[in-house]
Amino acid sequence: MLYKSLNKISSQEYFNNAVINGIAQDKGLYFPSKINKLSKDFISNIQNLNNHEIAFNVIYQFIGNCIPKKDLMGIIEDTLNFDFPINKIEKNIFSFELFHGPSLAFKDVGARFMARCLAYFNRNSKEKFTVLVATSGDTGGAVANGFYKIKNVNVIILYPKGKISSIQEKQITNLGENITPIEVNGVFDDCQRMVKNVFIDDEINKIHKVTSANSINIARWLPQMFYYFFIYKKLYYKNTPIVVSVPSGNFGNICAGLLANKIGLPIDTYIASTNLNDSVPRFLNSGIYKPISTIKTISNAMDVADPSNFVRIQKLYNNDLNKLKMNLFSYSFNDYETKESIKSVYIKSKYILDPHGAIGYLGLKEFFKRNNNFIGAFMETAHPIKFHETVEKLIHKKIPVPSQLSDIINTKKGDTINISNYDELKNYLLGTNY
Ligand SMILES: *Cc1c(COP(=O)(O)O)cnc(C)c1O
């Protein structure tokens, strides 16, 4: 499978080079040059397949010959070594829990998959990769954990100072080894812009082989398709249509859902649920894409004003807004609504939402005001413990600490490097020799 750049200038690349490059030289995002439908047999037989078999079938065409089947299956088994439970919250509303991985973030799947692909590509080489990632909260922890102690890979994580939760910060700063955290005086979009600049900076690229572990990297983006097939397997019931609501920030997850639909998953209706960073819902209403500056909210992993993957969504629909609107709905919610839903769901169902999942839940409720006869799932993208400062005040109850966190919850934030602008980042990278 070849990947083309959405800016159309750079040459096409196979999966391995597209992963290693992260982003094309012309700054474009990689996009599959050809998308084939899965066989009808696979879909109708999905109930008989386990998660690893489903994942293998879904991603195989996107890897092509870059990884032999046996090794690909090994990477998938290693990546998906935890559960994806689904919980009924209310009539026709299910929470699909994606937070049972090591960093309690749904990004664990993409980060683990990408780390293992890079390790595979680099298995016989002494060369070192520098993996650079900007995080609005959860990517950092997932990437730090997924790449921790992976041979010949150094990871640099940029996060906006004071704008991520204390647990998220500890997850990023407490590992050490090959993981370097950098605190940026700015917002997430500043971190993202700096990371994108590094990739096209010749001076840095002369001495370091840099790649991105943000959802712009196809190895992080594509495995997110798995979730939608898992939901289909679990919720499929005769001909009842399924709707999936995805709390969205950089729109990588929902874009993977739309891609899953394109390759034949019989889920046609998707909801991109956002916080006040509402560039996409405004676009779907007005046809005009006009990001405003980032707004800080309690669902901080979604504080993204100009979502990177939006261009991929446009491409999937050939920039046809009306076609896109047949599959994609999008609603935005403020912090007050988010908090009220955390309270009311806890009172009604004793289920603890985190602020991101709460937005997913609200999106489904909004959709159900005008549509019925659907079964709906929203993605619970983070464990509520990570936002305990917010959530415990609302439900008046302590959230039990899951085993993944018991070690770090009582530690202090680790050391970081602090920067304010691109030149400082560049100086740091140029001055670092691994
Ligand atoms: C990253 C993240 C999101 C947003 O996912 P995108 O793919 O960037 O849209 C939602 N919730 C949580 C908890 C996240 O970490």
The ligand as a Gaussian input file, in Angstrom:
#p B3LYP/6-31G(d) Opt

LIG

0 1
 C       -6.738000      12.491000      22.493000
 C       -7.982000      12.373000      23.259000
 C       -9.221000      12.639000      22.685000
 C       -9.355000      13.159000      21.280000
 O       -8.983000      12.221000      20.301000
 P       -8.639000      12.723000      18.825000
 O       -8.299000      11.511000      18.070000
 O       -7.490000      13.677000      18.959000
 O       -9.856000      13.414000      18.323000
 C      -10.345000      12.441000      23.438000
 N      -10.274000      12.025000      24.724000
 C       -9.096000      11.771000      25.308000
 C       -9.080000      11.340000      26.729000
 C       -7.918000      11.922000      24.606000
 O       -6.767000      11.665000      25.194000

